[in-house]
Amino acid sequence: MTSRLRRLNAVAHKEFLHVLRDPRSLALGIITPLIMLFLFGYALTLDVDQVPLVVWDQSNSPQSRELLSNFEGSRYFDLKHYLASYKELERAIDRREALAALVIPVDFANKLDSRHKGSVQLLLDGSDPNTATIAQSYADAIIMGWSQKLLVEQLLINSGTANLQKITTPRLEIRARVWFNSDLVSRHFIFPGLIPVIMMIVAALLTALSMAREWETGTMEQLIAMPVGKAELIIGKLAPYFCIGIIDLILSVAVGNLVFGVPLRGSIWLLVALSLLFLLGSLAVGMLISIITKSQLLASQLALVITVLPAFLLSGFIFPLENMPAPIQTISHVVVARYFVTILRGIYLKDVGLAVLWPHALFLLGFAFTVLGASMLAFRKRLE
C-alpha cells in the first residue's frame, strides 16, 4: 500500500509540475471560470424591466397624461420619447430604440367622460417573444389598475361612500406568496446552475488534453515504462485538476455570495460533498475522451460537444426541460449536469437535504465510478 501511494504521488507530482509550468492550463482552469462568473452573473438575466417605451398621445388630455404617469412611475418601463405619427413609432421599433409603443387615440378622454369603454393600442416588438409577452402583461396590469382606480372615483362621485363599498367589495380575494425566491430575482435561479457548467468546462477540457498531450509530445513511452498501474497513473494525472476544480468551487460560492448576493440556505458541507462527486465524474469523462482520441485537437472538440454543450443546453441551466420535446427530455436524463443543477438549486434556494436529493446524488456516484472504471479499461499500457 505504501509503495502504491508513493507511485501515485510521483505521477501526481509530475502532473502538478506540468500544470504549474503551463500558464495556459492555469488560465483555463482558474481565470476562465472567474471571467464566466462575472460575465454571466452581470450579463445574463431573465428579469424584464426598464422596457424602452415610446408614446403617441393624440388625446393630450389630463386623463391620458394621468395614464402615462403610471407608466413613467413603473420600474418595468422606461418612457423614451413622445412621438407624433405611426411612422415615427415604426422607425423607433425598427431601430430597437423602443421595444413597446403606446398609442392613445384622439377621443380617449371623451369616451371616458361619457362612460363609454375607452381603448389604447400597445405595439410590441415580437422579435423577442419572451420580452414582448412579459411587457404586455406589465402593461395590462398598469392599465387595469388605473382603470379600476378611475371606476372607483366615478362611483364615489355618483353613488356615495355607502353604496360604493357594496359595489367594490370583491367576492374572492387571491393572496399570492412566492416561496424560495420571493423577489423573483433571476440571478438567484441562474447562478447555482452556472457552477456545474463552469466545473464541467474546466474538468472536461483540461483532463481531455492530459493523456492526449503525452501521446503527441512522445512522453507516453516514459509513463508506460514506469512501474505504476493503470489506476495509479490515471488517478495521479487527475489529482491536480481535481485541486483546480476545488479552487473553482470555492471561488464560485464566494463570488455568488459576496458579489451577487445569492443566498446559500442549505448545508455547505452537503454542497461540497456532492460537488466533489460531480467533479470526479466530470474529470473521468475528460480522461476517457483523452485516452480514446490520443489527439489534443480532437479531444478538445469532442469534450466541447459531449460535455460543455449538453451542460449549457440540456441541464435546465437556462432553458426549462419541461418545455422541450419529449425525445430531447429523454436524452437529457443521461446528462450528468442536469442532476447537479437540480442539487445545487435545491441546496441554494430550498434548503433541502439528502432526504430529497438522494436519487440525484446516487446518479452522480454511479456516473463517477462507471466512467472512471471505463477510463481504466480503455487505457492500455502498451504502444500501438
Buried (B, 14 or more C-beta within 10 A) or exposed (E): EEEEEEBBEBBBEBBBEBBEEBEEBBEBBBEBBBEBBEEBBEEBBBEBEEBBBBBBBBBEBEBBBEBBEBBEEBEBBBBBBEBEEEEBBEBBBEEEEBBBBBBBBEBBBBBBEEEEEBEBEBBBBEEBEEBBEBBBEBBEEBBEEBBEEBEEEBBEEEBEEEEBEEEEEEEEEEEEEEEBBEEEBBBBBBBBBBBBBBBBBBBBBBBBBBBBBBBBEEEBEEBBEBEBBBBBBBBBBBBBBBBBBBEBBEBBBEBBBEEBEBBBEBBEEBBBEBBBBBBBBBBBBBBBBBBBBBBBEBBBBBBBEBBBEBBBBBBBBBEEBEEBEEEEBEEBEEBBBBBBBBBBBBBBBBEBEBEEBEEBBEBBBEBBBEBBEBBBEBBEEEEE
